[in-house]
Amino acid sequence: MTGFASIQSIPAATPIRAVGLSKFYGTQQALSNVGLRIEPGEIVGLVGRNGAGKSTLIRALLGLIEVEAGMSWVLGEAALTMGDDVKARLAYVSQTPTALEWMSVKQMMHFVARLYPRLDRDYVNEELRRAQIPIDRKLSALSPGERQQVELVRALATRPELLVLDEPASALDPAARRDLLRDIVGRAGEGGTTVLFSTHIVSDLERVASRILFLHQGRLILDTPVDDLKECVAQVVVPSHALSESSMVGELHRRILADGAISLVLRRSPAEDWPDFARRAGIRTLGIEDLFVEIAR
Ligand SMILES: Nc1ncnc2c1ncn2[C@@H]1O[C@H](COP(=O)(O)OP(=O)(O)OP(=O)(O)O)[C@@H](O)[C@H]1O
């Protein structure tokens, strides 16, 4: 009984944790000192412009690439030396899946079933039938959308504790995308699966993510619950003489407008008020898409 009680009180391992991740490709810095922590059951959306470093971050978090600085842990284990037991609790779908291309869909699923005893074959059969995937066709002969669906079915069928998806919906049609999002929400809600996914599709984020990570030029400039975004991130436009050149506390982004004024994107904590100068200038709240566009300019 004592043993049972103590097992119950052990906290679940943090699905993802990272400190100080920095990555260079040659002289180009793709990640700059990124730290984060994702808790069990969260659905976290990772956004940022093309080339912002999203895929690099995902690969670094999972220990699929080496980094110049920092470290990450997956389900409590150092990512670079993750054991098979942890790998079996994790499912990852890359942006452009290329593995096992010479196999048919059916052969690939049989192969995966041998590696993952937890693979839910009924789910595989049902989902492949529902998506009308030609299961005798080679993976290399599928359309990009079909290929992406097969990978997602494979990943979801292993009933992972942690699901990491890099641009999972990029090749999917609206119906397939809706099914995927429904599945993700269902898994997180009922099954307690933790989900990290990158996307450019802002409406997908708004529909399913509980938290948003905004990556810009390799830096994690925003990490916030989606519900706090409207309250805590805003744009103000101020005359250039009103600001010093150095960036201020809570400043996420600044740019000079055609008339010389400065557009600032600011962040505050829910407990704080906006600074006086910002309230005087006028606060414009930003949705995810507005924020994306403002920072992308
Ligand atoms: N293998 C590589 N060699 C050199 N540079 C790379 C490599 N992989 C990525 N990069 C560069 O690192 C930066 C980040 O790339 P990454 O693929 O992580 O961005 P991303 O945010 O996923 O982009 P996208 O939204 O277009 O998929 C880019 O400037 C990219 O050109």
The ligand as an SDF file (V2000), in Angstrom:
LIG
                    3D

 31 33  0  0  0  0  0  0  0  0999 V2000
   20.8320   21.5460  -43.0290 N   0  0  0  0  0  0  0  0  0  0  0  0
   20.9250   22.8760  -43.0900 C   0  0  0  0  0  0  0  0  0  0  0  0
   22.0340   23.4720  -43.5470 N   0  0  0  0  0  0  0  0  0  0  0  0
   22.1500   24.8130  -43.5940 C   0  0  0  0  0  0  0  0  0  0  0  0
   21.1830   25.6660  -43.2090 N   0  0  0  0  0  0  0  0  0  0  0  0
   20.0540   25.1380  -42.7490 C   0  0  0  0  0  0  0  0  0  0  0  0
   19.8510   23.7120  -42.6670 C   0  0  0  0  0  0  0  0  0  0  0  0
   18.6100   23.4970  -42.1620 N   0  0  0  0  0  0  0  0  0  0  0  0
   18.0580   24.7000  -41.9470 C   0  0  0  0  0  0  0  0  0  0  0  0
   18.9220   25.6800  -42.2970 N   0  0  0  0  0  0  0  0  0  0  0  0
   18.6840   27.1280  -42.1800 C   0  0  0  0  0  0  0  0  0  0  0  0
   18.3450   27.4070  -40.8220 O   0  0  0  0  0  0  0  0  0  0  0  0
   17.2740   28.3380  -40.7490 C   0  0  0  0  0  0  0  0  0  0  0  0
   16.1030   27.7070  -40.0000 C   0  0  0  0  0  0  0  0  0  0  0  0
   15.5560   26.6660  -40.8150 O   0  0  0  0  0  0  0  0  0  0  0  0
   14.3030   25.8110  -40.3580 P   0  0  0  0  0  0  0  0  0  0  0  0
   14.0790   24.7650  -41.3980 O   0  0  0  0  0  0  0  0  0  0  0  0
   14.5020   25.3830  -38.9720 O   0  0  0  0  0  0  0  0  0  0  0  0
   13.1580   26.9240  -40.4120 O   0  0  0  0  0  0  0  0  0  0  0  0
   11.5570   26.7550  -40.3450 P   0  0  0  0  0  0  0  0  0  0  0  0
   11.0660   27.7990  -39.4030 O   0  0  0  0  0  0  0  0  0  0  0  0
   11.2140   25.3510  -40.0480 O   0  0  0  0  0  0  0  0  0  0  0  0
   11.1420   27.1350  -41.8300 O   0  0  0  0  0  0  0  0  0  0  0  0
    9.8310   26.7350  -42.7050 P   0  0  0  0  0  0  0  0  0  0  0  0
    8.6540   27.4010  -42.0590 O   0  0  0  0  0  0  0  0  0  0  0  0
   10.1380   27.3250  -44.0400 O   0  0  0  0  0  0  0  0  0  0  0  0
    9.7480   25.2410  -42.7220 O   0  0  0  0  0  0  0  0  0  0  0  0
   16.9460   28.7300  -42.1840 C   0  0  0  0  0  0  0  0  0  0  0  0
   17.6090   29.9200  -42.4960 O   0  0  0  0  0  0  0  0  0  0  0  0
   17.4900   27.5750  -43.0050 C   0  0  0  0  0  0  0  0  0  0  0  0
   17.8860   28.0150  -44.2880 O   0  0  0  0  0  0  0  0  0  0  0  0
  1  2  1  0
  2  3  1  0
  2  7  2  0
  3  4  2  0
  4  5  1  0
  5  6  2  0
  6  7  1  0
  6 10  1  0
  7  8  1  0
  8  9  2  0
  9 10  1  0
 10 11  1  0
 11 12  1  0
 11 30  1  0
 12 13  1  0
 13 14  1  0
 13 28  1  0
 14 15  1  0
 15 16  1  0
 16 17  2  0
 16 18  1  0
 16 19  1  0
 19 20  1  0
 20 21  2  0
 20 22  1  0
 20 23  1  0
 23 24  1  0
 24 25  2  0
 24 26  1  0
 24 27  1  0
 28 29  1  0
 28 30  1  0
 30 31  1  0
M  END
$$$$
